[in-house]
Amino acid sequence: MTRISAVNDFVVKFANVNGSGSASANGMFAKSILRMGVPLAARNIFPSNIQGLPTWYEVRVCEQGWLGRRGGVDLMVAMNPQTWDQDVASIEPGGYLFYDSTKPMPPSKFRSDIEVIGLPLTAICNAAYTDPRQRQLFKNIIYVGAIAYLIGIETEVLEKLVTEDFASKPKLIQSNFDALRLGREAAAESLKPIGLQMRRSDAVGDRIYAEGNSAAALGAVYGGATVCAWYPITPSTSLAEAFTAHCQDLRVDPETGKAKFAIVQAEDEIASIGVVVGAGWNGARAFTCTSGPGISLMQEFVGLSYFAEIPAVIFDVQRGGPSTGMPTRTQQSDVLLAAYASHGDTKHPLLFPEDPTECFEFGALAFDLADRLQTTVFVMLDLDIGMNEWLCRPFQWDDSRRLDRGKVMTYDDLEAGKDFGRYLDVDGDGIAYRTYPGVHPDRGAYFTRGTSRDPYARYSEEGSVYVGNMKRLLAKFETAKSLIPAPVLQPAKRRTPHGAIYYGSTTPAMHEALAILEAQGVHVDGLRVRGFPFSDEVMKFIEEHETVFVVEQNRDAQLRTLVMVEGGVNPAKLEPVLGYDGSPITARFITDQILGLIRGATRTPVPEVAE
Amino acid sequence: MTYITKPRLHHPLLVPNGLGFTRRDYEGKVSTLCAGCGHDSISAAIIQAAYELDLPPHRLAKLSGIGCSSKTPDYFLGNSHGFNAVHGRMPSVLTGANLANRELIYLGVSGDGDSASIGLGQFAHSVRRGVNMTYIVENNGVYGLTKGQFSATSDPGSKSKRGVVNHDQSIDLVGLALQLGAGYVARSFSGDKAQLVPLIKGALAHKGAAFIDVLSPCVQFNNHVGSTKSFDYVREHNAAMNRMDFIEARQEILADYAPGEVELVTQHDGSILKLRKIAADYDPTDRISAMSHLQLHQARGEVVTGLLYVDPESKDLHDHLATVQKPLNQLEDRELIPGSEALAGINDSLR
């Protein structure tokens, strides 16, 4: 057997039981690697459950900086007997299995092509602690101490993290130090460091380690959002909770202690978007956050916002669909649902952040766009970006930046006698001026309705008036093209007939795939789409290539459909590459698919669950 | 015929109010409802109340859902912003509007289909949150715009125009509002303007969720013998608990009553509700007794009207959320954006 040997480039997976307190220990493990200057991507794979079901934490250590899921496992920390068989099976040949050897296991439970490392964790805990909860919690810290020894994580780094984490509970610092030491010493006594090793580097730079939901919520704070109405739904709940926490830190008036924000946990998603539309109508920046099933419920209001031209922002943290789907698994499967939300002829701007940094940036931008375009803007996160911590560029804010409130007629404008037509296209960009309620004693009031009206907001059921208005809304959508963030080109080293379009959380795996393909002599130009409506650059990119792979994480190739329909693109030109099993797409998967398509091999329509 | 502009000619006898506005300044477009519709009388009562209160029309926002009743905000207060939202969802839109600017007065107009059927959830939740609003349900027990289907406030045993008898239990919005903690609860009748106008004035001056259920017979589909929402039925069964006069804070109270027959309730803005008792044992400041009184009289087939409950100290959603006094829609960039320095600190905490 050849054991895997690697420095700063391997995958460690922790198999745990939900609710056993493993998350904070695993998080400390990941952060210690970052503090040693080595990039990593860590992902929680968790069930829709509070306690008892299996959960995994997958850490990809990669000095080169590839942050997508790699696939495969080099070191499995198997702490959950329920999933033992599948966990052992998932280890790469030559990989390592770390387990609690307190209870003897029959040889049939192991594999001969992996190295098995046993440490009697339960026995160590039982000897050191009497309290059952302590036994459970410290077992996690003990295995972190043991693994730190096995792969060469510096003790000082771990101890510094403990000191920071428990700054407010100093009593716990020493007990965590003790548990780490217990693990390290037990491992040093009976085991040797393995072939996977950590070495200090400086590849992390000034990057931060942040969750997309929290970043998007911070973006909402910087974007001037004051009203948030929401209904709990995985995986978007933590966005509203983060907004609450950020506002408490950043938006409480220091003199009066009063809140410069209003957050309502509504009775459902319909009321949530209703509150947002009401607040937007009245000139406050408002948002809701939800997932696919919530978007389904919000359809009627989204149409009202489109037609009555009311700014609204919806953060859609996508999860496995359809219906209730797989609430704790990731997908990009709400693209069409959001783009064409509601009855009648409607379409809405979408933003696709690639990572938490862009969640912050687009989270703020969305409010400017919503006010400028007077419509609902969707920010399309997914569970992978939203609920996992990602290593990403630090957040930045230009203090000279002003919030763009869009076209709003003020008291002075009205007093000066400016002609106010709520739906009058005065500038030729399809966007009309609005007024906030209460602006002027006898000018600027209008009656908002979802049915038809003329440019002065007077009721009308005339066909020509309706068509005129619908055409103006199209002109407005055309204006949106220039306001949506432009796509980002990732050119191949050589001129190539092959292009690939991708978006959102697919990006890191895609970039790695492009590099792997290039190393194999297969050149593919990449274009990361950052929003909808698509700019002309997207269509030009498609025109310039013979074949364009559209890589996404849903079954029905939804972005491809959107490109086809909105750009009038020949479907034969767009080859779908689709990973939608609920776990984040991998570079290996994308590479195999694209190679298969280029070399004319039969395509696997459904990705295999086990890689 | 909303496209017909009303002539701007004023009747010489139109008297301006304290702000110099005449009653005409509080009107809206010409109603498109059926001749004799109870809803038009409610619109007239709203106009009268706003006029008498010297309300600057633009400081009020009127919101509604869908249905005959929800069309009416176009027919009053033409200088106020209005929002005809989606069916049953006016309460959430009003809640959002109220959060955006706490300084305006919010008037929600809805119907029994809009609030008791499709919108029952939003009705209940806006009331229990204590949104500062006047919520009027124009209750006719029937779907008018879709031509005569029963609504959820139709009483069991009530007969439709086509002769169908309703067997479902009716939803009593007043009972629900009381249970859900509304700070001001009243019921009135579109045919009794003298009772309705002061009740609307009291509600507009009230802080917190003020709810008025106004029985408003549908002349087209629910005004026949056998209906419990007809003009005749409501007149015959009307049991007023009290007669209310609304006295603004700045007005003088004239002692034109004998001791014991009148109760004075001072609201948070200093306005006074002067209640002449009709039912001697009725105490409108006691929620529990109001609820039991209501149940008792309704069980006898009476339509209980008047000011049924008031909590002069009631709090609103902004109190619960501890929001700043300045309306959220007027906060400036520097009050909203924490800036790059704060962000640098956040970045550091994420390393």
Interface residues (C-beta under 8 A of the other chain):
Chain A: L34 D206 R207 I208 Y209 A210 L218 V221 Y222 G224 T226 V227 A229 L250 R251 D253 T256 G257 K258 A259 K260 F261 A262 I263 V264 A266 E267 D268 I270 A271 S272 I273 G274 V275 V276 V277 G278 A279 G280 W281 N282 G283 A284 A286 E300 F301 L304 A308 P394 F395 Q396 W397 D398 D399 R402 L403 T435 Y436 P437 G438 V439 H440 P441 D442 A445 Y446 F447 T448 R449 G450 T451 R458 Y459 S460
Chain B: T2 Y3 P56 P57 H58 R59 A61 L63 P73 D74 G78 N79 S80 H81 G82 F83 N84 A85 V86 R89 P91 S92 V93 L94 T95 G96 A97 N98 L99 A100 N101 E103 L104 G121 Q122 A124 H125 R129 L317 H318 L321 A322 T323 V324 Q325 L328 N329 L331 D333 E335 L336 I337 P338 G339 S340 A342 L343 I346 N347 L350 R351
